[in-house]
Amino acid sequence: MGDRAKPTINDVARVANVSKKTVSRVINDSPLLSDKTREKVKAVIKDLGFVPNLQARALALKRNFIIAVIHDNPNAQFLVNVQQGVLEGIADTEFGLMVQPIDRNSPTLDADIRAFIERQRPMGVVMLPPISGYESVADICRETGTRYVRMGSIKMDDAANVVSSNDREAVRDAVSYLIDKGHRRIALIGGPEGFTSPKERTAGFREAMASAGLEVDENLVQPGKYTFESGVSAAEALMALDNPPTAIFACNDEMAIGTMIAYRRNGKRIPEDISIVGFDDTPLSSHVWPSLTTVRWPIVEMARTAAKKLLSAPPVAEDEPWLLPSRLIERGSVVPPQGS
């Protein structure tokens, strides 16, 4: 358009030879249109480079200027990172952020979420794991006409409705890194039940071991809850074994740091006596000593991308980016095992 004024809804209506109301229906995904008319108007919108006004669209849909984050996640740092990303995504708009905690074990979970959406009428919803893995919650968003994006460790929806990382592949690389350092007895500290991420990360761990021709000693596989305390408990169980590990992969940084503390309390040196790798790359991971080798999970970027998807004009293209890869960050908590 050069220096010309930005195209308006009136320009779209004039070029498409339809009413302004028809253009508005296309923008708002109204079913009260023929496919032929819808496609014609979409083509004009694309040709003119028309960008619908988000605030006007929210008013037309009788929705509040809110992006809601729905979660049941015990990791405080994860939530801080998500909020930072969403706030970056809605910066310079009139939209605000609402964070709604829920209990995934509640027998009235679906009814509670439906009531929340119908009461607050958010413009869009960001669903965090493990809630993002619940198809019933996505169905509620569809039924109420609420745009949504699911964040997680796998692609669980169309590209327009998901932002994901590659947890399995990233953990496979991290454990292969430990194996390349000479470690053979590698322990795993898992995550809470009901989450997709620990399943994907455990699969990556097992795949790396299998690829190296190493058997997984199930005594070295310890449960975790994504909390500092569960990392301490898992570490104490591992230290009590007759044949303890030389390296540990923990499914998140909070447990990895709990593991570091537990080993230190028992007079162990890190990394000389035990190598430790985490997952997340939280701020604390670079502040502990030694600094924690970890997998960087791009949560801020994922949340920012999710917010921008919700604020973009529908329909969001199927080739919209949805994968934000994780990668290993090498720091000071890994060395070859003693005697290697």
C-alpha positions in Angstrom: 0.0 0.0 0.0 3.1 2.3 0.2 2.2 5.5 2.0 -1.5 5.2 1.4 -3.9 4.8 4.2 -4.5 1.4 5.6 -7.4 -0.4 3.9 -10.7 -0.4 5.9 -13.6 -2.7 6.2 -15.5 -0.4 3.8 -12.7 -0.9 1.2 -13.1 -4.6 1.5 -16.9 -4.4 1.1 -16.6 -2.1 -1.9 -14.0 -4.3 -3.8 -15.8 -7.6 -2.9 -19.2 -6.0 -3.8 -20.8 -7.1 -0.6 -22.1 -5.3 2.5 -20.0 -4.3 5.4 -22.0 -6.7 7.5 -21.0 -9.5 5.2 -17.4 -8.7 5.6 -17.8 -8.6 9.4 -19.4 -12.0 9.3 -16.4 -13.4 7.4 -14.0 -11.9 9.9 -16.0 -13.3 12.8 -16.4 -16.8 11.3 -20.1 -16.6 11.1 -21.8 -19.7 9.6 -24.5 -17.5 7.9 -22.6 -17.3 4.6 -22.1 -19.4 1.5 -18.6 -20.8 1.0 -18.4 -18.9 -2.3 -19.0 -15.6 -0.6 -16.7 -16.4 2.2 -13.8 -17.3 -0.1 -14.4 -14.2 -2.2 -14.2 -11.9 0.7 -11.2 -13.7 2.2 -9.4 -13.3 -1.1 -10.1 -9.5 -1.1 -9.0 -9.2 2.5 -5.7 -10.9 1.5 -5.2 -8.8 -1.6 -5.8 -5.5 0.1 -3.8 -6.5 3.2 -6.7 -5.6 5.4 -6.1 -6.3 9.2 -9.3 -6.3 11.2 -9.4 -4.1 14.3 -9.1 -6.4 17.3 -11.0 -4.2 19.7 -13.9 -3.8 17.2 -13.9 -7.5 16.7 -14.1 -8.1 20.4 -17.0 -5.7 20.8 -18.8 -7.3 17.8 -18.4 -10.8 19.4 -19.5 -9.4 22.8 -16.2 -10.6 24.3 -14.0 -9.0 26.9 -10.5 -7.7 26.1 -9.0 -10.6 27.9 -6.6 -13.5 27.1 -7.2 -16.2 29.8 -4.6 -18.7 30.8 -6.1 -21.8 32.2 -3.8 -24.1 34.2 -3.3 -26.7 36.9 0.5 -26.7 37.1 2.6 -27.0 40.2 5.7 -25.3 38.7 5.7 -21.6 39.8 8.6 -20.6 37.4 6.7 -22.2 34.5 3.7 -20.0 35.2 5.9 -16.9 35.6 7.5 -17.6 32.2 4.1 -18.2 30.6 2.7 -14.9 31.9 5.8 -13.0 30.7 5.3 -14.5 27.2 1.6 -13.7 27.0 2.2 -10.2 28.2 4.8 -9.7 25.6 2.4 -11.0 23.0 -0.4 -8.6 23.9 1.8 -5.6 24.5 0.6 -2.4 22.7 -2.9 -3.7 22.6 -5.9 -3.1 24.9 -6.0 -6.7 25.9 -5.3 -7.8 29.5 -4.2 -11.2 31.0 -6.3 -13.3 33.3 -4.8 -16.4 35.0 -7.3 -19.0 36.1 -6.1 -22.0 38.2 -8.3 -25.1 38.2 -8.2 -28.5 39.7 -7.7 -31.1 37.0 -8.9 -33.8 39.5 -12.3 -32.1 40.1 -15.3 -34.1 39.1 -16.8 -30.8 37.9 -13.8 -29.8 35.8 -15.6 -29.4 32.5 -18.5 -27.6 34.0 -16.2 -25.2 35.9 -14.3 -24.3 32.8 -17.5 -23.8 30.7 -18.9 -21.6 33.5 -15.6 -19.6 33.6 -15.6 -19.0 29.8 -19.3 -18.1 29.7 -19.0 -15.7 32.7 -15.7 -14.0 31.7 -16.1 -14.2 27.8 -12.4 -14.0 27.1 -11.3 -13.2 23.5 -9.1 -16.3 23.7 -7.8 -19.0 26.0 -4.2 -20.3 26.4 -4.4 -23.9 27.8 -1.3 -25.0 29.7 -0.3 -28.7 30.3 -1.7 -30.9 31.5 -5.1 -29.2 30.8 -4.0 -28.6 27.2 -4.1 -32.4 26.7 -7.8 -32.6 27.6 -9.9 -32.8 24.4 -13.0 -32.0 26.4 -11.6 -28.6 27.3 -10.9 -27.8 23.6 -14.4 -29.0 22.8 -15.8 -26.4 25.3 -13.8 -23.7 23.6 -15.1 -24.7 20.2 -18.7 -25.0 21.4 -18.6 -21.5 23.0 -16.9 -20.0 20.0 -13.8 -19.1 22.0 -10.5 -19.1 20.2 -7.9 -21.2 22.0 -4.2 -22.3 21.8 -2.9 -25.4 23.5 0.7 -25.4 24.8 2.5 -28.6 25.2 5.2 -31.2 24.3 3.5 -32.7 21.2 1.4 -31.4 18.4 -2.1 -32.1 19.8 -4.3 -30.0 17.5 -4.2 -28.1 14.2 -1.4 -25.6 13.7 -3.7 -22.7 14.4 -4.5 -24.1 17.8 -1.3 -25.4 19.2 2.2 -24.3 20.2 4.6 -27.2 21.0 8.1 -28.1 21.7 10.1 -31.3 20.8 10.6 -32.7 24.3 11.3 -36.3 23.2 14.0 -35.3 20.7 15.6 -32.8 23.1 15.8 -35.3 25.9 17.2 -37.9 23.6 20.0 -35.5 22.7 20.6 -34.7 26.4 20.9 -38.3 27.4 23.1 -39.1 24.4 25.3 -36.3 25.6 25.7 -38.0 29.0 26.4 -41.3 27.2 29.1 -39.6 25.0 30.7 -38.4 28.2 31.1 -42.0 29.2 28.1 -42.5 31.5 26.4 -45.9 31.5 24.4 -46.0 34.7 22.1 -43.0 34.1 19.1 -42.4 36.3 15.8 -40.7 35.4 13.6 -38.6 37.7 10.2 -38.5 36.1 7.2 -36.1 36.4 3.7 -36.1 37.7 1.0 -38.4 36.3 -1.5 -36.9 33.9 1.2 -34.7 32.2 2.2 -35.4 28.6 5.7 -33.8 29.1 7.1 -36.5 31.4 5.9 -39.2 29.1 7.6 -37.6 26.1 10.8 -36.9 28.2 10.8 -40.5 29.5 10.4 -41.8 26.0 13.4 -39.7 24.9 15.5 -41.1 27.8 14.7 -44.7 26.9 15.3 -44.1 23.2 18.7 -42.6 23.8 19.7 -45.6 26.0 18.4 -48.1 23.5 20.2 -46.4 20.7 23.4 -46.8 22.6 22.7 -50.4 23.3 22.3 -49.8 27.0 19.7 -51.4 29.2 17.7 -49.2 31.6 18.0 -50.3 35.2 14.5 -49.8 36.5 15.9 -49.1 40.0 17.4 -46.0 38.5 13.9 -44.7 37.3 12.4 -42.7 40.1 9.1 -40.9 40.3 8.9 -37.1 40.5 6.3 -34.4 40.8 8.1 -31.4 39.2 8.8 -30.1 42.7 12.1 -29.4 44.6 11.0 -31.8 47.3 10.4 -34.7 44.9 13.9 -34.1 43.5 15.3 -34.4 47.0 13.3 -37.6 47.7 14.4 -39.2 44.3 18.0 -38.4 44.9 18.0 -39.9 48.4 16.5 -43.1 47.0 19.2 -43.2 44.3 22.0 -42.7 46.8 20.7 -45.6 48.9 21.2 -48.1 46.1 24.1 -50.6 46.3 25.0 -49.6 42.7 24.1 -45.9 42.4 24.1 -44.0 39.1 27.0 -41.8 37.8 24.6 -39.4 36.1 21.0 -38.2 36.5 18.5 -36.7 34.1 15.7 -34.9 35.9 12.5 -34.0 33.9 12.7 -30.4 35.2 15.1 -28.0 36.7 13.4 -27.8 40.0 13.8 -31.5 40.7 17.4 -31.3 39.3 18.3 -28.6 41.8 16.6 -30.6 44.6 18.8 -33.5 43.5 21.9 -31.3 43.7 21.1 -30.2 47.3 20.4 -33.8 48.4 23.7 -35.0 47.1 25.6 -32.1 48.7 24.0 -32.8 52.0 25.4 -36.3 51.8 28.9 -35.0 51.2 28.9 -35.7 47.4 30.6 -33.4 44.9 28.9 -32.2 41.8 29.9 -33.0 39.1 32.8 -35.1 40.3 30.7 -37.7 42.1 27.4 -37.3 40.2 26.6 -35.5 36.9 23.1 -33.9 36.7 21.1 -32.6 33.7 17.7 -30.8 34.1 15.0 -29.5 31.7 13.6 -26.0 31.4 16.5 -23.6 31.8 14.9 -21.6 34.5 16.8 -18.6 35.8 17.9 -20.5 38.9 19.7 -23.1 36.8 22.4 -20.7 35.8 22.7 -19.3 39.3 23.3 -22.5 41.3 26.9 -23.8 41.7 27.9 -25.5 39.6 25.6 -24.1 37.0 23.2 -26.7 35.8 23.5 -28.3 32.4 19.9 -28.4 31.1 17.5 -28.4 28.2 16.2 -25.0 27.3 12.4 -25.2 27.0 11.3 -22.0 25.2 8.3 -21.3 27.4 8.3 -17.5 27.0 8.5 -17.8 23.3 5.8 -20.4 23.2 3.5 -18.3 25.3 4.2 -15.2 23.2 3.4 -17.1 20.0 0.2 -18.5 21.6 -1.0 -15.0 22.4 -0.2 -13.6 19.0 -2.1 -16.5 17.4 -5.2 -15.6 19.5 -4.9 -11.9 18.4 -4.3 -12.6 14.7 -7.2 -12.2 12.3 -9.0 -15.5 11.7 -8.6 -17.9 10.1 -5.1 -18.6 11.3 -3.2 -20.2 8.4 -2.4 -23.9 8.7 1.2 -23.2 8.0 1.4 -21.0 11.0 4.5 -21.8 13.1 3.7 -24.2 15.9 7.0 -25.9 16.8 9.6 -24.1 19.0 12.5 -26.5 19.5 14.2 -27.1 22.8 18.0 -27.5 22.9 20.7 -28.5 25.3 22.6 -25.8 27.3 26.0 -27.1 28.4 27.1 -25.7 31.7 29.1 -27.1 34.7 27.2 -30.0 36.1 28.4 -32.8 33.8 31.8 -34.4 33.5 32.9 -38.0 32.6 32.4 -40.5 35.4 35.3 -41.2 37.8 37.7 -43.8 36.5 36.7 -43.4 32.9 
